Amino acid sequence: MNIRSSLALSALAATLLTAGCSNSSTDTNSANAASTSSNTGTAAASASSSSDSSSAPASASAAASADFTAAIDSYREYVITETDALVKDTGAFVDAINSGNIEEAKKLYAPARMHYERIEPIAEALGDLDPNIDARDGDVDPSEWRGFHRLEKALWEDKSTDGTKEYADRLLSDTKLLRAKVETVDIEPSLLVTGAVELLNEVSTSKVTGEEDRYSRTDLYDFAANVEGAEKIYELLKPNLADKDPELEKKIGDSFTVLQNELNSYAKDGGYVSYDVLKEDEVRKLSQNLDALAEPLSQMGTLLGV
Amino acid sequence: MEPSDLKTNENLQEAGTSSKTPGSLLNKPVSRRDVLKMAGIGGLGLLLGGGAAGALFKGTKAFTRKESVLNAGRTNEKVHPFYGKHQSGIITPSQNFLCFASFDLTVASINEVRELFQKWTLAAANMTQGSMLGDSAANTSLNLPPADTGEAAGLIPSRTTITFGAGPSFFDSRFGLASKRPAAFPDLPKFRGDALQPQWCGGDIGVQVCADDLQVAFHAVRNLARIARGSAVLRWTQEGFQRTGAAEPANGTPRNLMGFKDGTGNPDVNDAKLMDEVVWAQAGDGAAWMAGGSYMVARRIRMRLEVWDRSTLDDQQRTFGRYRDSGAPLGGQDEFDPLDLNAKDAAGQPALPVTSHSRLAHMDGNTKLLRRAYSYSSGLDAKTGQLDAGLFFICFQRNVSKQFIAMQQILAASDKLNEYISHVGSAGFACFPGAAEGGYIGDTLF
């Protein structure tokens, strides 16, 4: 989790909510007004400034013509499915902790988190939920630190479940709160587009560096889940993208394949090898392949109109 | 800045008269400086208005002219052409700063390599002329990351040159180019005393960016790397510097970090015949695609500055074979005096010590290469707490075996300077001939 991006996304979500009512026709009209106005600077300036005041936010969020309804509906379903699984798997994880079964809890930790990591942009758009569930030591005031990583430290570093019940129960209730909130979260096309890149940026800034799961070394689970979450969004937007820019669509698809193949080479026992096992040049290659994917992915905004 | 500005104005005028579609306007290169002026006038969003842009540009023109006059006295306003028979950045007088980038290709086919070079060529042509990357729409859409990373917006071209070359590994089995590798471009042998570290060696492609402004140079490397994402990855980069033109208006031979003038013996770049002999690969040399190109050798040479600083002046001068102050050869008067290999000192010993750097590098007097080195400073060596600084040596030549390798074998074996330096990085690049407008760098090879 990343406090700064969390704030940014919260702000973005707020913008989306306010901008949500400006529909695409407003945007198209103002663009037409600008391009068909007579050949003088003042006319263009006035057309432009009037559109600035009325629909500038819309130009950043609403698509000119493409229909994203199907993609958004499917994405909401995906988010709900993942959050259901998160609540279920976190429940089992919490049970193991509360019964003092450290080995069992360690086994359940990384797979449970993956459901969260796949839909992180949505969680980050929902205010305090992300820090409560996913803050790392140092991300928040020590007195407020709880969630997955607090328990990770107890399991791997303190090697004890003493005093963890409070954190475990809070984590479960926080995931349940998330589940309730995703039902109503407003998903705009731009949240999809930026969310996919945001997921990869999460990988770049904390997973690649090995800072995310510093006690358990299960960073590759999170890495893979973030990539899967981004790929899901790409899959949903693929028809729109193929229509608008087939070359870009192919490039993104190919880059996902390259990165997935590389991740698969670190798969082990239904999960992934410890991040400690990776050599420096292997980390570098993962990082560079991630950048190679994220760059064309960041061009998906072309779907929203240029 | 006359040539570029005139050119930009022409573009702008053309753009102004073709008001039919926004596309015809938006595809024109936009000068980095004009972008800011336009922003000052009415906001970049106006450009999207297409039809009205002509009037806006017309309004800008007079403004630009006035600016040109104001800037007429600035020395670094010169713009080097990107297209031409040779690539710029080889016999071009050294700019103040260097940003060097070595890339490894990640693509599998020669077609993809070609695409990369086509994109790079267009981008390099724009950046050397001081234009923004991408059209106006690509830098103003709120829905996309801007096409140009923006840190050079408003900055003059700064005499930027961008020079591309292919490393030995470019000619391995991946792209079917093995048979094209020039005989004049062999692998470098391991020289005596080499302390090469893999992180400073090799690369499929070398890109030398030079400019009078470090931010402008960095912008070029960064954007080329961005364009390459998915096709090539950075292998290593190195920044370099020398005294700026502003710090030494007389434009004498620059000094290296040991305090000595470096490059005194360079061949005259204005002598076209000499350049054909020393620097430019010729059609008859065996690799026709390289005709008009040149072979670069780059060596990252760490200087043991702490050790050097506690050596006596006499020791230092006998190491270089030159006086530190004037740059004249020992026994001579003037920096440009020819080396007198037979001169004897009072004790009857050679005035120019037989192991001195300049004497050895002089060789038989007929073996020359064009040096284009920059100093580098890369912070501390964490292990020793000493400066990681030295010379990023770059040289150009027509034949690596006969020129750099022949010279370096002698230097590596006997140079007194070896006590104070260590070669830690090494790379060779066959720098392509220049591209014609409409062509692309490397088109004679692919």
Interface residues (C-beta under 8 A of the other chain):
Chain A: A31 A34 S35 T36 S37 S38 N39 T40 G41 A43 A44 A45 A47 S48 D52 A56 S59 A60 S190 V193 K251 S255 Q288 D291 A292 L293 E295 P296 S298 Q299 G301 T302 L304 G305 V306
Chain B: S19 P22 G42 G43 G45 L46 L48 G49 G50 G51 A52 A53 G54 A55 L56 G59 T106 A137 A138 S141 L142 N143 L144 P145 R226 R229 G230 V233
